[in-house]
Amino acid sequence: MRVWDHNNLSSPSHIKREQTSRRLRGERIATQLSSEIIAGDLLPGTKLDEQGLTERFDVSRTPVREALHSLVAQSLAQRIPYRGVVVSAISRERVEQMFEAMGEIEALCGRFSAERMTMSERGDLTFLHDEMNTLALQLDIDGYRAANTQFHQRIFNASHNEDMIELAATLRQKLAPFRSSQLGIAERLQQSSKEHDVIVAALLDRNGDAASRALRRHMVSAAKQVLSAMK
């Protein structure tokens, strides 16, 4: 039987750690670039050169390529023949359309979830919400952002409708940089937590109409913050 040396660069554990590290580097690069695109620091048409980015972030090409792939998937950048990856033109109207669509999907998932959530799902959501309230009070932006993704995903999953879950995930991926940016403001963090109070209460009461309204308003509130910050 072969025994792997964990210090061996070819061992499964080392390979897995390296893959995880590379993925995290790619995510950090994508987050930084998306923030610059949304803020208008990277203008539409700007070429995102792989070599230049590897030097800027002091990484290999692999995490840079993963970051660029993520930006293209989120429609923040596009691949153009003979030019490579360039920053997309993102208008206020386009952002409004994405938030509008997300609001309707969130509202529909909320309506279904209010009726279909199991006791276990309701308990898990309540526990997560309590943790998020603590994170908001501590102004733990990164922690709240990560928990916020779980919060909404749990509502999607509780709809128990595979097509709606898939559609919600697709739209959420496109809006992720915008939603993440608006949670970087302390006041918005506190407001988001209060809006979640209303959402959770409606879901626990099995009130589909109230859950639908609360989630739609939640998206409107997030959109208002994002649009006010766009140049």
N, CA and C of each residue as an Amber inpcrd file, in Angstrom:
protein
   693
   0.8530000  -1.2000000   0.0000000   0.0000000   0.0000000   0.0000000
   0.8860000   1.2470000   0.0000000   0.5130000   2.2110000  -0.8240000
   1.3340000   3.4170000  -0.9510000   0.9530000   4.4310000   0.1110000
   1.9220000   4.9220000   0.8280000   1.6960000   5.9450000   1.8400000
   2.1860000   7.2730000   1.2980000   1.2950000   8.2700000   1.2730000
   1.6440000   9.5710000   0.7060000   2.3640000  10.4250000   1.7410000
   3.3900000  11.0500000   1.2970000   4.1150000  12.0190000   2.1240000
   3.4430000  13.3690000   1.9410000   2.8770000  13.9080000   3.0260000
   2.1410000  15.1760000   2.9110000   3.0420000  16.3400000   2.5370000
   4.3280000  16.1580000   2.6600000   5.2620000  17.1980000   2.2310000
   5.6460000  17.0280000   0.7610000   5.2000000  15.9190000   0.1900000
   5.4880000  15.6350000  -1.2200000   4.6050000  16.5180000  -2.0910000
   5.2080000  17.2250000  -3.0310000   4.4630000  18.1660000  -3.8730000
   3.4710000  17.4690000  -4.7860000   3.6230000  16.1320000  -4.9580000
   2.7070000  15.4140000  -5.8340000   1.6280000  14.6660000  -5.0620000
   1.5910000  14.8040000  -3.7340000   0.6000000  14.0960000  -2.9360000
  -0.7830000  14.7010000  -3.1580000  -1.8440000  13.8930000  -3.0250000
  -3.2130000  14.3980000  -3.2280000  -3.5540000  15.5800000  -2.3380000
  -3.1140000  15.5440000  -1.0730000  -3.4390000  16.6290000  -0.1480000
  -2.7860000  17.9350000  -0.5750000  -1.5480000  17.8350000  -1.0470000
  -0.8600000  19.0570000  -1.4960000  -1.5340000  19.6090000  -2.7440000
  -1.8860000  18.7340000  -3.6570000  -2.5500000  19.1710000  -4.8970000
  -3.8700000  19.8580000  -4.5750000  -4.6230000  19.2720000  -3.6400000
  -5.9110000  19.8580000  -3.2670000  -5.7250000  21.2240000  -2.6300000
  -4.7190000  21.3470000  -1.7380000  -4.4550000  22.6440000  -1.1090000
  -4.0720000  23.6880000  -2.1340000  -3.2620000  23.2820000  -3.1050000
  -2.8250000  24.2120000  -4.1430000  -3.9970000  24.6480000  -5.0050000
  -4.8900000  23.7160000  -5.3290000  -6.0670000  24.0510000  -6.1310000
  -6.9680000  25.0290000  -5.3860000  -7.1460000  24.7990000  -4.0970000
  -7.9710000  25.6950000  -3.2770000  -7.3400000  27.0820000  -3.1950000
  -6.0270000  27.1090000  -2.9860000  -5.3170000  28.3800000  -2.8980000
  -5.4280000  29.1540000  -4.2050000  -5.2830000  28.4440000  -5.3330000
  -5.3730000  29.0850000  -6.6400000  -6.7830000  29.6360000  -6.8810000
  -7.7950000  28.8620000  -6.4590000  -9.1750000  29.3170000  -6.6300000
  -9.4420000  30.5760000  -5.8190000  -8.9460000  30.5920000  -4.5860000
  -9.1510000  31.7620000  -3.7300000  -8.4370000  32.9900000  -4.2880000
  -7.2350000  32.7780000  -4.8420000  -6.5260000  33.9080000  -5.4630000
  -7.3290000  34.4470000  -6.6410000  -7.8990000  33.5420000  -7.4310000
  -8.7150000  33.9660000  -8.5710000  -9.9360000  34.7460000  -8.1240000
 -10.5680000  34.3010000  -7.0310000 -11.7570000  34.9890000  -6.5230000
 -11.4030000  36.3840000  -6.0150000 -10.2540000  36.5000000  -5.3380000
  -9.8360000  37.8150000  -4.8320000  -9.5480000  38.7820000  -5.9720000
  -8.9160000  38.2760000  -7.0180000  -8.6180000  39.1230000  -8.1750000
  -9.9120000  39.5590000  -8.8510000 -10.8440000  38.6210000  -9.0140000
 -12.1290000  38.9400000  -9.6500000 -12.8900000  39.9770000  -8.8340000
 -12.8610000  39.8430000  -7.5020000 -13.5580000  40.7920000  -6.6320000
 -12.9620000  42.1850000  -6.7620000 -11.6380000  42.2760000  -6.7890000
 -10.9800000  43.5700000  -6.9130000 -11.2860000  44.2300000  -8.2580000
 -11.1880000  43.4440000  -9.3280000 -11.4390000  44.0000000 -10.6590000
 -12.9070000  44.3860000 -10.8400000 -13.8090000  43.5710000 -10.3080000
 -15.2260000  43.9030000 -10.4330000 -15.5570000  45.1920000  -9.6940000
 -14.9310000  45.3890000  -8.5300000 -15.1430000  46.6330000  -7.7730000
 -14.6670000  47.8400000  -8.5670000 -13.5380000  47.6960000  -9.2470000
 -12.9960000  48.7950000 -10.0470000 -13.8600000  49.0700000 -11.2760000
 -14.4320000  48.0200000 -11.8390000 -15.3150000  48.2010000 -12.9990000
 -16.5890000  48.9150000 -12.5810000 -17.1920000  48.4720000 -11.4810000
 -18.4380000  49.0730000 -11.0020000 -18.2230000  50.5200000 -10.5870000
 -17.0780000  50.7990000  -9.9740000 -16.7760000  52.1730000  -9.5340000
 -16.4170000  53.0900000 -10.6940000 -16.1670000  52.5060000 -11.8610000
 -15.8050000  53.3140000 -13.0130000 -14.3200000  53.5810000 -13.1220000
 -13.5230000  52.9250000 -12.2940000 -12.0750000  53.1040000 -12.3570000
 -11.4750000  52.3730000 -13.5590000 -12.1150000  51.2930000 -13.9730000
 -11.7490000  50.5920000 -15.2110000 -12.8420000  50.8870000 -16.2280000
 -12.5200000  51.6710000 -17.2210000 -13.5180000  52.1570000 -18.1700000
 -13.8800000  51.1020000 -19.2090000 -15.0980000  51.1950000 -19.7760000
 -15.4940000  50.2820000 -20.8400000 -14.4770000  50.2870000 -21.9840000
 -14.1490000  49.1190000 -22.4700000 -13.1890000  49.0040000 -23.5550000
 -11.7670000  48.7720000 -23.0910000 -11.5230000  48.9390000 -21.7840000
 -10.1800000  48.7050000 -21.2500000  -9.8140000  47.2340000 -21.3940000
  -8.6400000  46.9540000 -21.9500000  -8.2110000  45.5740000 -22.1120000
  -7.6650000  45.0520000 -20.7930000  -8.1280000  43.8750000 -20.4040000
  -7.6410000  43.2200000 -19.1920000  -6.5570000  42.2360000 -19.6090000
  -5.3590000  42.7310000 -19.6640000  -4.2270000  41.9630000 -20.1710000
  -3.7400000  40.9550000 -19.1320000  -3.6590000  39.6930000 -19.5310000
  -3.2450000  38.6400000 -18.6090000  -1.8710000  38.9000000 -18.0070000
  -0.9280000  39.2470000 -18.8600000   0.4380000  39.4520000 -18.3810000
   0.4960000  40.6050000 -17.3990000  -0.1910000  41.6970000 -17.7370000
  -0.1930000  42.8450000 -16.8490000  -0.8270000  42.5340000 -15.5070000
  -1.8820000  41.7090000 -15.5160000  -2.5640000  41.3560000 -14.2750000
  -1.7310000  40.3930000 -13.4220000  -0.9980000  39.5000000 -14.0750000
  -0.1360000  38.5950000 -13.3010000   0.9470000  39.3930000 -12.5710000
   1.4480000  40.4290000 -13.2230000   2.4650000  41.2650000 -12.5890000
   1.8540000  42.1290000 -11.4830000   0.6820000  42.6530000 -11.7430000
   0.0310000  43.5190000 -10.7570000  -0.2920000  42.7610000  -9.4680000
  -0.8530000  41.5520000  -9.6130000  -1.2750000  40.7850000  -8.4370000
  -0.2280000  39.7760000  -7.9720000   0.8880000  39.7190000  -8.6990000
   1.9970000  38.8330000  -8.3360000   1.5290000  37.3780000  -8.2050000
   0.8660000  36.8980000  -9.2590000   0.3670000  35.5210000  -9.2890000
   0.7000000  34.9130000 -10.6490000   0.4270000  33.6260000 -10.7920000
   0.6060000  32.9650000 -12.0810000  -0.5770000  33.2940000 -12.9830000
  -0.5280000  32.8060000 -14.1880000  -1.6030000  33.0980000 -15.1360000
  -2.9070000  32.3780000 -14.7960000  -2.8150000  31.2270000 -14.1240000
  -4.0240000  30.4340000 -13.8710000  -5.0830000  31.1810000 -13.0630000
  -4.7730000  31.7530000 -11.8900000  -5.8130000  32.4960000 -11.1600000
  -6.2950000  33.7230000 -11.9200000  -5.4310000  34.3360000 -12.7170000
  -5.8530000  35.4810000 -13.5240000  -6.8850000  35.0360000 -14.5560000
  -6.6210000  33.9060000 -15.2040000  -7.5700000  33.3930000 -16.1910000
  -8.9070000  33.0370000 -15.5440000  -8.8390000  32.4680000 -14.3360000
 -10.0750000  32.1380000 -13.6180000 -10.8530000  33.4060000 -13.2670000
 -10.1320000  34.4510000 -12.8900000 -10.7750000  35.7250000 -12.5540000
 -11.4370000  36.3330000 -13.7870000 -10.7380000  36.2880000 -14.9190000
 -11.3000000  36.8340000 -16.1580000 -12.5210000  36.0410000 -16.6080000
 -12.4630000  34.7280000 -16.4280000 -13.6140000  33.8880000 -16.7690000
 -14.8260000  34.2890000 -15.9300000 -14.5970000  34.5730000 -14.6540000
 -15.6690000  34.9870000 -13.7580000 -16.2590000  36.3310000 -14.1880000
 -15.4020000  37.2710000 -14.5670000 -15.8770000  38.5910000 -14.9950000
 -16.7160000  38.4830000 -16.2610000 -16.3070000  37.6120000 -17.1880000
 -17.0730000  37.4150000 -18.4230000 -18.4270000  36.7900000 -18.1010000
 -18.4410000  35.8090000 -17.1930000 -19.6930000  35.1470000 -16.8080000
 -20.6650000  36.1260000 -16.1590000 -20.1230000  37.1470000 -15.4980000
 -20.9610000  38.1440000 -14.8350000 -21.2810000  39.3210000 -15.7430000
 -20.8660000  39.2260000 -17.0140000 -21.1270000  40.2700000 -18.0180000
 -20.4140000  41.5790000 -17.7100000 -19.4130000  41.5380000 -16.8240000
 -18.6220000  42.7330000 -16.5410000 -17.5170000  42.9160000 -17.5710000
 -17.2280000  41.8510000 -18.2910000 -16.2110000  41.8990000 -19.3420000
 -16.6610000  40.9830000 -20.4650000 -16.0160000  41.1180000 -21.6170000
 -16.3580000  40.2720000 -22.7580000 -15.1000000  39.9190000 -23.5360000
 -15.1500000  38.7450000 -24.1630000 -14.0290000  38.3110000 -24.9940000
 -14.2760000  38.7680000 -26.4270000 -13.3170000  39.4910000 -26.9650000
 -13.4180000  40.0070000 -28.3340000 -12.2920000  39.3960000 -29.1640000
 -12.6350000  38.8050000 -30.3100000 -11.6020000  38.1920000 -31.1690000
 -10.4660000  39.1670000 -31.4640000  -9.2470000  38.6790000 -31.3430000
  -8.0130000  39.4140000 -31.6370000  -7.7100000  40.5260000 -30.6240000
  -8.5850000  40.7230000 -29.6440000  -8.3170000  41.7350000 -28.6210000
  -8.1850000  41.1250000 -27.2280000  -8.8510000  40.0330000 -27.0210000
  -8.8360000  39.4040000 -25.7060000 -10.0210000  39.8550000 -24.8640000
  -9.8260000  39.9370000 -23.5640000 -10.8950000  40.2970000 -22.6390000
 -10.8660000  41.7970000 -22.3770000 -12.0170000  42.4490000 -22.5790000
 -12.1110000  43.8950000 -22.3510000 -13.2990000  44.1820000 -21.4410000
 -13.2390000  45.2920000 -20.7470000 -14.3020000  45.7070000 -19.8370000
 -15.5620000  46.0470000 -20.6370000 -16.6970000  45.5440000 -20.1780000
 -17.9670000  45.7990000 -20.8560000 -18.5170000  47.1720000 -20.4780000
 -19.3490000  47.6980000 -21.3480000 -20.0760000  48.9300000 -21.0400000
 -21.3250000  48.5460000 -20.2580000 -21.4170000  49.0270000 -19.0390000
 -22.5520000  48.6830000 -18.1810000 -23.3390000  49.9500000 -17.8780000
 -24.5120000  50.0570000 -18.4350000 -25.3230000  51.2490000 -18.2340000
 -26.1900000  51.1080000 -16.9810000 -26.6470000  52.2190000 -16.4850000
 -27.5720000  52.2080000 -15.3510000 -28.8330000  51.4320000 -15.7100000
 -29.2730000  51.5950000 -16.9660000 -30.4810000  50.9040000 -17.4050000
 -30.3070000  49.3910000 -17.3260000 -29.1020000  48.9060000 -17.7200000
 -28.8390000  47.4700000 -17.6800000 -28.8350000  46.9540000 -16.2520000
 -28.2350000  47.7140000 -15.3490000 -28.1970000  47.3080000 -13.9420000
 -29.6150000  47.2850000 -13.3660000 -30.4190000  48.2890000 -13.7210000
 -31.8040000  48.3170000 -13.2690000 -32.5670000  47.0910000 -13.7500000
 -32.3350000  46.7010000 -15.0050000 -33.0210000  45.5270000 -15.5570000
 -32.6420000  44.2600000 -14.8010000 -31.3560000  44.1310000 -14.4740000
 -30.9100000  42.9380000 -13.7540000 -31.5260000  42.8880000 -12.3560000
 -31.5460000  44.0290000 -11.6670000 -32.1460000  44.0570000 -10.3360000
 -33.6540000  43.8190000 -10.4170000 -34.2840000  44.3340000 -11.4530000
 -35.7170000  44.1140000 -11.6290000 -36.0190000  42.6220000 -11.7810000
 -35.2350000  41.9600000 -12.6380000 -35.4240000  40.5250000 -12.8480000
 -35.1420000  39.7460000 -11.5630000 -34.0700000  40.1170000 -10.8720000
 -33.7110000  39.4340000  -9.6370000 -34.7940000  39.6330000  -8.5900000
 -35.3540000  40.8270000  -8.5370000 -36.4130000  41.1080000  -7.5730000
 -37.6250000  40.2220000  -7.7740000 -37.9900000  40.0180000  -9.0370000
 -39.1520000  39.1870000  -9.3270000 -38.8850000  37.7180000  -9.0110000
 -37.6690000  37.2490000  -9.3170000 -37.3180000  35.8560000  -9.0140000
 -37.2480000  35.6440000  -7.5010000 -36.6250000  36.5930000  -6.7960000
 -36.5490000  36.4930000  -5.3360000 -37.9590000  36.4800000  -4.7390000
 -38.8250000  37.3430000  -5.2460000 -40.1920000  37.4240000  -4.7350000
 -40.9380000  36.1070000  -4.9530000 -40.7580000  35.5240000  -6.1220000
 -41.4310000  34.2660000  -6.4300000 -40.8930000  33.1290000  -5.5550000
 -39.5690000  33.0810000  -5.4000000 -38.9740000  32.0630000  -4.5340000
 -39.4630000  32.2430000  -3.0960000 -39.5790000  33.4950000  -2.6540000
 -40.0540000  33.7610000  -1.3050000 -41.4780000  33.2850000  -1.0940000
 -42.3090000  33.4850000  -2.1000000 -43.7090000  33.0420000  -2.0030000
 -43.7810000  31.5180000  -1.8690000 -43.0330000  30.8240000  -2.7200000
 -43.0240000  29.3630000  -2.6690000 -42.4010000  28.8540000  -1.3620000
 -41.3170000  29.5060000  -0.9430000 -40.6110000  29.0580000   0.2600000
 -41.4780000  29.2050000   1.5080000 -42.2420000  30.2830000   1.5690000
 -43.1160000  30.4870000   2.7250000 -44.0810000  29.3190000   2.8950000
 -44.4790000  28.7310000   1.7900000 -45.4350000  27.6230000   1.8300000
 -44.7510000  26.2640000   1.9760000 -43.5070000  26.1420000   1.4610000
 -42.8840000  24.8270000   1.3230000 -41.7150000  24.5510000   2.2520000
 -41.2060000  25.5490000   2.9520000 -40.0570000  25.3410000   3.8360000
 -40.3680000  24.2920000   4.8860000 -39.4220000  23.3890000   5.1100000
 -39.5610000  22.4120000   6.1740000 -39.2240000  23.0630000   7.5070000
 -39.5420000  22.3920000   8.5830000 -39.2110000  22.9240000   9.9060000
 -37.7060000  23.0810000  10.0530000 -36.9690000  22.1230000   9.5230000
 -35.5090000  22.1880000   9.5950000 -34.9790000  23.3870000   8.8310000
 -35.5320000  23.6360000   7.6570000 -35.0920000  24.7780000   6.8440000
 -35.4100000  26.0940000   7.5310000 -36.5680000  26.1760000   8.1770000
 -36.9330000  27.4020000   8.8930000 -35.9810000  27.6260000  10.0720000
 -35.6660000  26.5470000  10.7730000 -34.7470000  26.6610000  11.8990000
 -33.3510000  27.0940000  11.4600000 -32.8630000  26.5060000  10.3650000
 -31.5290000  26.8620000   9.8610000 -31.4760000  28.3220000   9.4140000
 -32.5320000  28.7790000   8.7500000 -32.5620000  30.1670000   8.2770000
 -32.5880000  31.1320000   9.4600000 -33.3610000  30.7900000  10.4810000
 -33.4330000  31.6430000  11.6740000 -32.0800000  31.7360000  12.3680000
 -31.3940000  30.5930000  12.4890000 -30.0770000  30.5670000  13.1150000
 -29.0880000  31.4210000  12.3220000 -29.1010000  31.2840000  10.9950000
 -28.2130000  32.0770000  10.1450000 -28.5270000  33.5620000  10.2660000
 -29.8090000  33.8920000  10.3100000 -30.2130000  35.2970000  10.4300000
 -29.7120000  35.8980000  11.7330000 -29.7830000  35.1480000  12.8150000
 -29.2760000  35.6350000  14.1070000 -27.7680000  35.8920000  14.0250000
 -27.0570000  35.0020000  13.3620000 -25.6160000  35.1920000  13.1870000
 -25.3350000  36.4490000  12.3680000 -26.1520000  36.6800000  11.3440000
 -25.9520000  37.8470000  10.4840000 -26.2120000  39.1460000  11.2310000
 -27.1820000  39.1360000  12.1470000 -27.4290000  40.3250000  12.9580000
 -26.1970000  40.6670000  13.7830000 -25.5450000  39.6350000  14.3040000
 -24.3170000  39.8500000  15.0800000 -23.2100000  40.3990000  14.1820000
 -23.0670000  39.8250000  12.9870000 -22.0500000  40.2880000  12.0460000
 -22.2920000  41.7490000  11.6530000 -23.5570000  42.1070000  11.4860000
 -23.8880000  43.4900000  11.1230000 -23.5190000  44.4490000  12.2490000
 -23.8070000  44.0580000  13.4880000 -23.4700000  44.9030000  14.6400000
 -21.9540000  45.0610000  14.7790000 -21.2330000  44.0140000  14.4170000
 -19.7710000  44.0540000  14.4920000 -19.1490000  44.7120000  13.2650000
 -19.9770000  45.0730000  12.3020000 -19.5250000  45.6390000  11.0330000
 -18.5160000  44.7200000  10.3430000 -18.7820000  43.4260000  10.4450000
 -17.9490000  42.4190000   9.7870000 -18.4480000  42.2790000   8.3490000
 -17.9320000  43.1290000   7.4700000 -18.4330000  43.1980000   6.1010000
 -18.2080000  41.8950000   5.3420000 -17.0020000  41.3550000   5.4090000
 -16.7150000  40.1180000   4.6820000 -17.5560000  38.9630000   5.1980000
 -17.6800000  38.8650000   6.5140000 -18.4870000  37.8010000   7.0940000
 -19.9510000  37.9240000   6.7100000 -20.4520000  39.1640000   6.7160000
 -21.8540000  39.3900000   6.3730000 -22.1070000  39.0760000   4.8960000
 -21.1800000  39.4730000   4.0360000 -21.3290000  39.1940000   2.6180000
 -21.4530000  37.6930000   2.3580000 -20.5690000  36.9100000   2.9840000
 -20.5850000  35.4660000   2.7970000 -21.8900000  34.8660000   3.3290000
 -22.3130000  35.3230000   4.4940000 -23.5470000  34.8070000   5.0860000
 -24.7620000  35.2380000   4.2660000 -24.6950000  36.4230000   3.6810000
 -25.8090000  36.9300000   2.8830000 -26.0570000  36.0400000   1.6570000
 -24.9740000  35.5670000   1.0550000 -25.1090000  34.6510000  -0.0750000
 -25.8240000  33.3790000   0.3690000 -25.4410000  32.8500000   1.5240000
 -26.0950000  31.6530000   2.0530000 -27.5650000  31.9240000   2.3640000
 -27.8420000  33.0910000   2.9210000 -29.2110000  33.4590000   3.3110000
 -30.1590000  33.3840000   2.1170000 -29.7770000  34.0500000   1.0500000
 -30.6530000  34.0620000  -0.1320000 -30.6960000  32.7020000  -0.8210000
 -29.5580000  32.0010000  -0.8310000 -29.5460000  30.6810000  -1.4480000
 -30.4800000  29.7190000  -0.7110000 -30.5570000  29.8380000   0.5920000
 -31.4480000  28.9750000   1.3590000 -32.9110000  29.2580000   1.0390000
 -33.2210000  30.5110000   0.7730000 -34.5890000  30.8460000   0.3760000
 -34.8860000  30.2660000  -1.0040000 -33.9180000  30.3700000  -1.9150000
 -34.0980000  29.7660000  -3.2410000 -34.3400000  28.2620000  -3.1010000
 -33.4820000  27.5970000  -2.3390000 -33.5640000  26.1430000  -2.1970000
 -34.8810000  25.7040000  -1.5690000 -35.3890000  26.5250000  -0.6480000
 -36.6150000  26.1680000   0.0570000 -37.8520000  26.2850000  -0.8270000
 -37.6930000  26.8600000  -2.0190000 -38.8150000  26.8910000  -2.9650000
 -39.0920000  25.4850000  -3.4940000 -38.0760000  24.6100000  -3.4170000
 -38.1780000  23.2230000  -3.8850000 -38.6560000  23.1540000  -5.3290000
 -38.1390000  24.0810000  -6.1280000 -38.4240000  24.0990000  -7.5620000
 -37.0820000  24.2510000  -8.2780000 -36.6160000  23.1960000  -8.9130000
 -35.2720000  23.1820000  -9.4870000 -35.0610000  24.2570000 -10.5450000
 -36.0650000  24.5150000 -11.3590000 -35.9080000  25.5140000 -12.4200000
 -35.7770000  26.9260000 -11.8430000 -36.5550000  27.2360000 -10.8200000
 -36.4470000  28.5540000 -10.2020000 -35.1120000  28.7060000  -9.4780000
 -34.6590000  27.6430000  -8.8420000 -33.3670000  27.6840000  -8.1480000
 -32.2430000  27.9390000  -9.1360000 -32.2990000  27.2690000 -10.2800000
 -31.2650000  27.4410000 -11.3050000 -31.2940000  28.8560000 -11.8810000
 -32.4920000  29.3610000 -12.1680000 -32.6150000  30.7160000 -12.7200000
 -32.1340000  31.7550000 -11.7140000 -32.4950000  31.5770000 -10.4540000
 -32.0680000  32.5100000  -9.4110000 -30.5440000  32.5150000  -9.2820000
 -29.9370000  31.3350000  -9.3790000 -28.4800000  31.2420000  -9.2600000
 -27.7870000  31.9570000 -10.4100000 -28.3400000  31.8310000 -11.6150000
 -27.7550000  32.4830000 -12.7850000 -27.8090000  34.0040000 -12.6520000
 -28.9650000  34.5200000 -12.2660000 -29.1180000  35.9630000 -12.1060000
 -28.2560000  36.4770000 -10.9440000 -28.1930000  35.6880000  -9.8880000
 -27.4040000  36.1210000  -8.7320000 -25.9310000  36.2270000  -9.0840000
 -25.4400000  35.3070000  -9.9270000 -24.0380000  35.3660000 -10.3350000
 -23.7450000  36.6630000 -11.0850000 -24.6600000  37.0700000 -11.9590000
 -24.4530000  38.3010000 -12.7150000 -24.4850000  39.5360000 -11.8110000
 -25.3350000  39.4760000 -10.7930000 -25.4910000  40.6350000  -9.9140000
 -24.5360000  40.6180000  -8.7210000 -23.8330000  39.5080000  -8.5370000
 -22.9850000  39.3490000  -7.3490000 -22.0470000  40.5280000  -7.0910000
 -21.3260000  41.0330000  -8.0960000 -20.4160000  42.1510000  -7.8170000
 -21.1430000  43.4070000  -7.3440000 -22.3280000  43.6520000  -7.9020000
 -23.0920000  44.8400000  -7.5280000 -23.6580000  44.6970000  -6.1130000
 -24.1730000  43.5030000  -5.8040000 -24.7270000  43.2790000  -4.4750000
 -23.6250000  43.3010000  -3.4270000 -22.4570000  42.7900000  -3.7930000
 -21.3390000  42.7870000  -2.8600000 -20.8690000  44.2040000  -2.5690000
 -20.8390000  45.0370000  -3.6080000 -20.3410000  46.4070000  -3.4350000
 -21.2440000  47.2150000  -2.5160000 -22.5590000  47.0250000  -2.5930000
 -23.4560000  47.8310000  -1.7760000 -23.4310000  47.4120000  -0.3110000
 -22.9400000  46.2030000  -0.0270000 -22.8260000  45.7640000   1.3600000
 -21.5220000  46.2180000   2.0030000 -20.7080000  46.9320000   1.2420000
 -19.4530000  47.4450000   1.7860000 -19.6310000  48.7330000   2.5590000
 -20.8480000  49.2230000   2.6520000 -21.1510000  50.4690000   3.3590000
 -21.8470000  50.1300000   4.6730000 -21.3530000  50.6610000   5.7690000
 -21.8560000  50.3040000   7.0980000 -23.3640000  50.5310000   7.2270000
 -23.8420000  51.6800000   6.7430000 -25.2560000  51.9920000   6.8590000
 -26.1130000  50.9850000   6.1030000 -25.6200000  50.5630000   4.9270000
 -26.3680000  49.6000000   4.1260000 -26.3740000  48.2270000   4.7970000
 -25.2770000  47.9000000   5.4820000 -25.1880000  46.6380000   6.1940000
 -26.2870000  46.5590000   7.2540000 -26.4400000  47.6300000   8.0050000
 -27.4680000  47.6680000   9.0490000 -28.8670000  47.6260000   8.4420000
 -29.0530000  48.3390000   7.3380000 -30.3630000  48.3640000   6.6900000
 -30.7240000  46.9970000   6.1320000 -29.7350000  46.3290000   5.5450000
 -29.9620000  44.9880000   5.0060000 -30.4100000  44.0390000   6.1060000
 -29.7810000  44.1400000   7.2690000 -30.1320000  43.2870000   8.3940000
 -31.5810000  43.5160000   8.8270000 -31.9990000  44.7730000   8.8560000
 -33.3810000  45.0950000   9.2260000 -34.3670000  44.5550000   8.1910000
 -34.0000000  44.6460000   6.9140000 -34.8730000  44.1290000   5.8570000
 -35.0010000  42.6130000   5.9590000 -33.9060000  41.9590000   6.3630000
 -33.9460000  40.5100000   6.5640000 -34.8910000  40.1400000   7.7050000
 -35.0010000  41.0120000   8.7160000 -35.9390000  40.7660000   9.8190000
 -37.3470000  40.5610000   9.2750000 -37.7340000  41.4250000   8.3700000
 -39.0820000  41.3840000   7.7960000 -39.2590000  40.1280000   6.9470000
 -38.2310000  39.8050000   6.1730000 -38.2860000  38.6310000   5.3000000
 -38.4460000  37.3530000   6.1250000 -37.6200000  37.2060000   7.1530000
 -37.6530000  36.0040000   7.9850000 -38.9920000  35.8870000   8.7060000
 -39.4880000  36.9960000   9.2270000 -40.7760000  36.9660000   9.9290000
 -41.8850000  36.4750000   9.0090000 -41.8860000  36.9480000   7.7660000
 -42.9180000  36.5290000   6.8130000 -42.8000000  35.0450000   6.4820000
 -41.5780000  34.5750000   6.3260000 -41.3670000  33.1620000   6.0100000
 -41.7940000  32.2750000   7.1770000 -41.4650000  32.6750000   8.3970000
 -41.8480000  31.8830000   9.5700000 -43.3560000  31.8740000   9.7610000
 -44.0150000  32.9510000   9.3510000 -45.4850000  33.0350000   9.4550000
 -46.1810000  32.3250000   8.2910000 -45.3840000  31.7780000   7.3760000
 -45.9240000  31.1230000   6.1710000 -46.7860000  32.0750000   5.3500000
 -46.4000000  33.3430000   5.3810000 -47.1420000  34.3810000   4.6550000
 -46.4450000  34.6480000   3.3280000 -46.8980000  33.9800000   2.2750000
 -46.2670000  34.0940000   0.9650000 -46.3250000  35.4960000   0.3930000
 -47.4670000  36.1690000   0.5590000 -47.5990000  37.5250000   0.0210000
 -46.6180000  38.4790000   0.6980000 -46.5330000  38.3870000   2.0170000
 -45.6320000  39.2740000   2.7630000 -44.1740000  38.9730000   2.4280000
 -43.8210000  37.6980000   2.2920000 -42.4460000  37.3220000   1.9420000
 -42.0900000  37.8450000   0.5580000 -43.0280000  37.7230000  -0.3640000
 -42.8030000  38.1980000  -1.7300000 -42.5650000  39.7030000  -1.7460000
 -43.3910000  40.4440000  -1.0360000 -43.2470000  41.9130000  -0.9950000
 -41.9250000  42.3060000  -0.3350000 -41.5900000  41.6270000   0.7580000
 -40.3770000  41.9790000   1.4960000 -39.1250000  41.7360000   0.6600000
 -39.0890000  40.6400000  -0.0830000 -37.9170000  40.3450000  -0.9100000
 -37.8190000  41.2870000  -2.0970000 -38.9440000  41.6500000  -2.6700000
 -38.9200000  42.6010000  -3.7870000 -38.4250000  43.9650000  -3.3000000
 -38.9030000  44.4040000  -2.1480000 -38.4520000  45.6810000  -1.5900000
 -36.9760000  45.6290000  -1.2280000 -36.5310000  44.4780000  -0.7720000
 -35.1180000  44.2860000  -0.4370000 -34.2480000  44.5070000  -1.6640000
 -34.6780000  44.0060000  -2.8180000 -33.9280000  44.1920000  -4.0530000
 -33.9650000  45.6540000  -4.5080000 -35.0880000  46.3040000  -4.3340000
 -35.1960000  47.7190000  -4.6950000 -34.2360000  48.5490000  -3.8520000
 -34.1540000  48.2180000  -2.5680000 -33.2580000  48.9340000  -1.6600000
 -31.8010000  48.7400000  -2.0650000 -31.4460000  47.5070000  -2.4240000
 -30.0710000  47.2270000  -2.8570000 -29.7630000  47.9490000  -4.1620000
 -30.7130000  47.9250000  -5.0920000 -30.5200000  48.5830000  -6.3880000
 -30.3210000  50.0860000  -6.2050000 -31.0920000  50.6800000  -5.3170000
 -30.9790000  52.1300000  -5.0650000 -29.5750000  52.4820000  -4.6040000
 -29.0100000  51.6550000  -3.7180000 -27.6590000  51.9080000  -3.2010000
 -26.6150000  51.7900000  -4.3060000 -26.7570000  50.7430000  -5.1340000
 -25.7980000  50.5190000  -6.2160000 -25.8640000  51.6440000  -7.2540000
 -27.0490000  52.0000000  -7.6700000 -27.2130000  53.0070000  -8.7200000
 -26.7450000  54.3880000  -8.2530000 -26.9270000  54.6740000  -6.9840000
 -26.4840000  55.9770000  -6.4640000 -24.9660000  56.1010000  -6.4560000
 -24.2680000  54.9520000  -6.4570000 -22.8000000  54.9580000  -6.4220000
 -22.1790000  54.8960000  -7.8050000 -22.9960000  54.6140000  -8.8230000
 -22.4380000  54.4950000 -10.1810000 -22.1240000  55.8540000 -10.7630000
 -20.9950000  55.9300000 -11.4610000 -20.5800000  57.1960000 -12.0740000
 -21.3050000  57.3820000 -13.3860000
